[in-house]
C-alpha cells in the first residue's frame, strides 16, 4: 500500500512539474510574440546600448548611447488599448574635430501614443495610430534640437505562426523652440520582419530609416538582430545583440558598422 501511495505521489508531482514547465513554455512563447509587436499590451522596459563610428571630416569620432524605452499599455475602452512608448537617450560624443561637439548627457526625448484595437482584424492585421512628440530635453545644446516637435505616427503588422512582418512610420515637424536653431521636418520609416524559433529565440531584420526634408538627406541603418527570452529569478527578460550597417548617411555622419545590445525587462500581467 505504501509503495502504491508513493508511486501515486511521485506521479502527481511529475504531472504538476510537467504542467508548470508547459505553462512556462507557453508564457515564453507568448512573450516572444508580443515583443515583436510594437503595440502589444505588455509592459516592457528596453535598455539599449549603441556604438557608432563616424566618417568624412569626422573620421575617428564615435558616439555611444544608452537608451531607455519604457512601453506602458493602458486599457482605453472595452475594445481599444492606448500604448505609450517613450525614448529617453543618454549620449556620449567622442573625438570630434569640433571640440564643442564632444559632449555627453541627456538628448531629446521622443514620446509616442498609439490607439490600437485589442483584437486583430478579420484578416489578421494588427494596427495602431496616434501622435508623436519631440521634447527639447537635451542637457547640452550639441545633444539636441532645442525644438518642440509634433506629428502623426502609425504602425501596421501581421503575425502568422513564428513570423512577424510590419511597418512603423512617423513624421515630426517643429512647432516651437529656439529660432536660431534649424527647424525639424523629419520622416521616420521602419519596416521590420522577425522569426521566432521554438526555443524562443527571435531573429529579425529591420531598418530605422529617416528622411530629413530640410537637408534632403536619407539616413538608413540596416539592422540584423537576435534575441533570447531568459529568466533570472522572478524577472523575465530578453537579451538581444544586433549588427548595424549604415547603408546611407550624410557625408560626415555615421559610417560602416555599428553595434547594438539590448536588455528588455518584461512585466507580464
C-alpha positions in Angstrom: 0.0 0.0 0.0 2.8 2.4 0.9 4.5 1.6 -2.3 1.4 2.4 -4.3 0.8 5.7 -2.4 4.4 6.7 -3.0 4.0 5.9 -6.7 0.8 7.9 -6.9 2.6 10.8 -5.1 5.5 10.8 -7.4 3.3 10.6 -10.5 1.3 13.6 -9.2 4.5 15.6 -8.6 5.7 14.7 -12.0 2.4 15.8 -13.6 2.4 19.1 -11.7 6.1 19.8 -12.6 5.4 19.0 -16.3 2.3 21.2 -16.2 4.3 24.1 -14.7 7.0 23.6 -17.3 4.5 23.6 -20.2 2.9 26.8 -18.7 6.3 28.5 -18.6 7.0 27.4 -22.2 3.6 28.8 -23.3 4.3 32.1 -21.5 7.8 32.4 -23.0 6.4 31.8 -26.5 3.6 34.4 -26.0 6.1 37.0 -24.6 8.4 36.4 -27.6 5.5 37.0 -29.9 4.4 40.2 -28.1 7.9 41.6 -28.2 7.7 41.5 -32.0 4.6 43.6 -31.8 5.1 47.4 -31.1 1.5 47.8 -29.9 1.2 44.6 -27.7 -0.5 45.0 -24.3 2.8 44.3 -22.5 4.7 46.4 -20.0 8.4 46.3 -21.0 11.5 48.4 -20.4 14.1 48.0 -23.1 17.6 49.3 -22.1 19.6 49.7 -25.3 23.3 50.4 -25.9 24.6 51.6 -29.3 28.1 52.3 -30.6 28.6 54.1 -34.0 31.6 55.3 -35.8 31.7 58.5 -38.0 33.3 59.2 -41.3 34.2 62.1 -43.6 35.6 65.1 -41.8 34.6 63.4 -38.5 36.6 60.2 -39.2 37.8 58.7 -35.9 34.9 60.1 -33.9 32.3 57.9 -32.3 29.0 58.1 -30.4 27.9 55.8 -27.6 24.3 56.0 -26.4 22.3 54.4 -23.6 18.6 54.5 -24.4 15.7 53.7 -22.1 12.5 52.9 -23.9 9.6 52.1 -21.5 6.4 50.8 -23.1 3.3 51.0 -21.0 -0.2 49.9 -22.2 -3.5 51.3 -20.9 -7.0 50.0 -21.4 -8.7 52.8 -23.1 -12.1 51.1 -23.6 -13.6 47.6 -23.9 -12.2 47.3 -27.5 -9.2 49.7 -27.5 -5.8 50.0 -25.9 -3.6 53.1 -25.6 0.1 52.1 -25.9 2.6 54.6 -24.8 6.3 54.4 -25.9 8.9 56.8 -24.6 12.5 57.0 -25.8 15.0 58.6 -23.3 18.5 58.7 -24.8 21.8 59.5 -23.0 24.6 60.2 -25.4 28.4 60.5 -25.2 30.2 62.1 -28.3 33.9 61.5 -28.5 36.9 62.6 -30.7 35.0 65.0 -33.0 37.3 67.7 -34.5 35.0 70.4 -33.3 35.6 70.2 -29.5 32.2 71.9 -28.7 30.5 68.8 -30.2 32.3 66.4 -27.7 29.5 66.5 -25.1 27.7 63.9 -23.0 24.4 63.9 -21.3 20.6 63.6 -22.0 19.4 64.1 -25.5 15.9 65.0 -26.7 13.1 62.7 -25.5 10.6 61.2 -28.0 7.2 60.1 -26.8 4.5 58.2 -28.9 1.0 57.2 -28.1 -0.9 54.6 -30.2 -4.6 53.8 -30.1 -4.8 50.2 -31.1 -7.8 47.7 -31.3 -7.4 44.9 -28.8 -8.3 42.3 -31.4 -6.7 41.9 -34.9 -8.9 42.5 -38.0 -10.7 39.5 -39.6 -7.8 39.1 -42.0 -5.3 39.1 -39.1 -3.8 42.6 -39.3 -2.8 44.5 -36.1 -2.6 48.3 -36.3 -2.4 51.4 -34.3 -2.4 55.2 -34.9 -1.6 58.2 -32.7 0.7 61.1 -32.1 4.5 61.6 -31.6 6.2 64.4 -29.7 9.8 65.6 -29.8 10.7 67.2 -26.4 13.7 69.6 -26.2 15.2 67.9 -23.1 18.9 67.9 -24.1 21.2 68.8 -21.3 23.7 70.3 -23.8 22.9 72.3 -27.0 25.0 69.9 -29.1 23.0 66.9 -28.0 19.6 68.1 -29.1 17.5 70.2 -31.5 16.2 72.8 -28.9 12.9 72.4 -30.7 9.4 71.1 -29.7 8.1 68.8 -32.4 4.7 67.2 -33.1 3.3 64.8 -35.7 1.4 61.6 -36.5 2.6 58.0 -36.1 1.2 54.7 -37.2 2.0 51.0 -37.2 0.6 48.0 -39.0 1.8 44.4 -38.8 0.7 40.8 -39.2 1.8 37.8 -37.2 1.5 34.4 -38.9 2.9 31.5 -36.8 6.5 32.3 -36.0 6.7 35.2 -38.5 6.0 38.9 -37.8 6.1 41.4 -40.7 5.2 45.1 -40.3 5.9 48.8 -40.7 6.2 51.7 -38.3 6.2 55.2 -39.5 6.1 58.8 -38.1 6.7 62.4 -39.1 7.7 65.3 -36.9 7.5 69.0 -37.5 9.0 71.5 -35.1 6.3 73.9 -33.8 8.3 75.9 -31.2 11.7 76.4 -29.8 14.9 78.3 -30.3 14.5 80.4 -33.5 18.3 80.3 -34.1 18.2 76.5 -34.5 17.2 74.7 -37.7 13.6 73.6 -37.9 12.8 69.9 -37.7 11.0 68.2 -40.6 11.7 64.5 -40.4 10.0 61.4 -41.7 10.8 58.0 -40.0 10.2 54.8 -41.9 10.8 51.5 -40.1 9.9 48.2 -41.9 10.6 45.1 -39.8 10.5 41.4 -40.0 11.2 38.7 -37.5 11.1 34.9 -36.9 10.7 33.3 -33.5 12.1 29.7 -33.0 10.6 27.0 -30.8 13.3 27.9 -28.2 12.0 31.5 -28.1 14.9 32.9 -30.0 13.8 35.8 -32.2 15.9 36.6 -35.3 14.9 39.9 -37.0 15.9 42.3 -39.7 14.8 45.9 -39.8 15.8 49.4 -40.6 15.3 52.7 -38.8 15.4 54.9 -41.9 14.8 58.7 -41.7 14.5 61.4 -44.3 15.4 65.0 -43.4 13.3 67.2 -45.7 15.2 70.3 -44.7 18.6 68.8 -45.6 17.2 66.4 -48.3 19.2 63.6 -46.7 18.4 59.9 -46.0 19.8 58.1 -43.0 19.4 54.3 -43.5 20.9 51.8 -40.9 20.3 48.2 -41.8 20.0 46.1 -38.6 20.0 42.3 -38.1 19.3 41.2 -34.5 19.0 38.0 -32.5 17.2 38.0 -29.1 16.6 35.3 -26.5 13.9 35.1 -23.7 15.6 34.5 -20.3 14.5 34.3 -16.7 16.7 35.4 -13.8 14.9 34.6 -10.5 11.4 36.0 -10.9 12.4 38.5 -13.6 11.6 37.7 -17.2 13.7 39.4 -19.9 15.0 39.3 -23.4 18.7 39.8 -24.3 19.4 40.8 -27.9 22.5 41.6 -29.9 22.4 43.4 -33.3 24.8 44.4 -36.0 24.1 47.7 -37.7 25.3 48.8 -41.2 24.9 52.4 -42.3 23.8 52.0 -45.9 23.1 55.7 -46.3 24.0 58.7 -44.3 25.4 62.3 -44.6 29.0 62.7 -45.6 30.3 63.4 -42.1 27.9 61.2 -40.2 27.7 57.6 -39.2 29.6 55.1 -41.5 30.4 51.4 -41.7 29.3 49.1 -39.0 27.8 49.7 -35.6 26.8 47.6 -32.6 23.6 47.4 -30.6 23.0 45.4 -27.3 19.6 45.5 -25.7 18.2 44.1 -22.5 14.4 44.2 -22.2 12.8 43.7 -18.8 9.3 42.2 -19.1 6.4 42.6 -16.8 3.5 40.4 -17.9 0.2 40.7 -16.2 
